[in-house]
Amino acid sequence: METKLTRLLNIKYPIIQGAMAWVSDAKLAAAVSEAGGAGTIATGGRESSWVEEQIRLAKTLTDKPFGVNIMLMAENKDEIVDIICNEKVSYVTLGAGNPVPYFERLHNEGIKVVPVVPNVKLAKRVADKGADAIVIEGSEAGGHIGSISSLSLMTQVIPEVDIPVIAAGGFADGRGLAAALVMGASGVQMGTRFYASQECTAHLDAKVKIVNAKDTDTVVTGALHGHSVRGIRNAMTDKYLDMEKAGAKEDELLKLVVGTSRTAPQEGDIEWGMVQAGQSLTAIKNIKPCSEIVDDIITEARKAITNAQIYLR
Ligand SMILES: Cc1cc2nc3c(=O)[nH]c(=O)nc-3n(C[C@H](O)[C@H](O)[C@H](O)COP(=O)(O)O)c2cc1C
């Protein structure tokens, strides 16, 4: 299946595994790349040495293109950029800050630059400044989110930019990929679907929590203070939202959430940790190998696009 994205990244299928802090490491990224998509190593919260180790490990697991995500609020972001430039990964996704100052250096090393953006204004800005592609991430997504849904972003961003657009947030199957392609996107980025994969090294309890959850099970914490995070409702999120309603101060709320994006996937603390996940949970019914996930998505997308031909009659 060829699109502007598959040509840009030299991959077989237009599916990116979105970076997931404390979840997507070399093993997951390599498995998705081996399956024909593009896997992304998440660096948020990680030591620079871990990032270097994981990039080198991924290279031993696949000779296919894979990427690295940089959280631009990370203190060690410049060290991570140095490592990425030395290791020359295929692409970089960047979010949570201004990615433009990093474009020239990454481009000089032959690395494709793919910012993650939540609205039309930022999409146009990074496209004007030379981004190779963009991820538009809707509010259905797991993790840190903006306020606009994936459909509204696809409707409004795609006609405004000339670079490949990758839609993210709430995509978990082949019909979603088909819909995004019909909207004019060049591919999709999925996070939660790959969290519940066999190769994902996150704690099994967190993966099972995703499989057992349904469409209405996510909540958003942090919205009042401008750092909205979507995850599966549990004891921690109930307490957080109760405290927020009661007018708790920002630092009290922060105390409750600090470290929780790590403790759920790394320690299996699914009640007091945060199992970040997107809204399309009913569609995720099992923990499968990445190759099966990707193959099923492509088969279903082809079928959906074929079936849609009836509307041309
Ligand atoms: C557990 C988790 C952690 C995430 N961490 C990051 C991150 O570190 N950097 C980033 O750019 N996006 C992050 N995201 C967003 C994903 O890359 C992706 O855009 C999102 O999961 C897409 O929505 P979906 O979960 O509905 O598929 C995270 C998402 C999840 C579920």
The ligand as an ORCA input file, in Angstrom:
! r2SCAN-3c Opt
* xyz 0 1
  C       0.933      5.125     26.947
  C       1.089      6.260     25.987
  C       2.220      7.066     26.076
  C       2.426      8.080     25.124
  N       3.596      8.807     25.171
  C       3.891      9.670     24.163
  C       5.160     10.288     24.113
  O       6.035     10.059     24.935
  N       5.399     11.158     23.085
  C       4.443     11.428     22.113
  O       4.709     12.220     21.195
  N       3.227     10.829     22.152
  C       2.942      9.952     23.136
  N       1.732      9.288     23.136
  C       0.805      9.473     21.992
  C       1.027      8.381     20.929
  O       2.287      8.548     20.302
  C      -0.065      8.390     19.840
  O      -0.090      9.603     19.140
  C      -1.431      8.122     20.436
  O      -1.383      6.989     21.259
  C      -2.465      7.912     19.339
  O      -3.728      7.684     19.857
  P      -4.275      6.198     20.209
  O      -3.711      5.881     21.550
  O      -5.761      6.361     20.245
  O      -3.795      5.265     19.145
  C       1.476      8.300     24.097
  C       0.323      7.504     24.062
  C       0.133      6.478     24.960
  C      -1.098      5.607     24.848
*
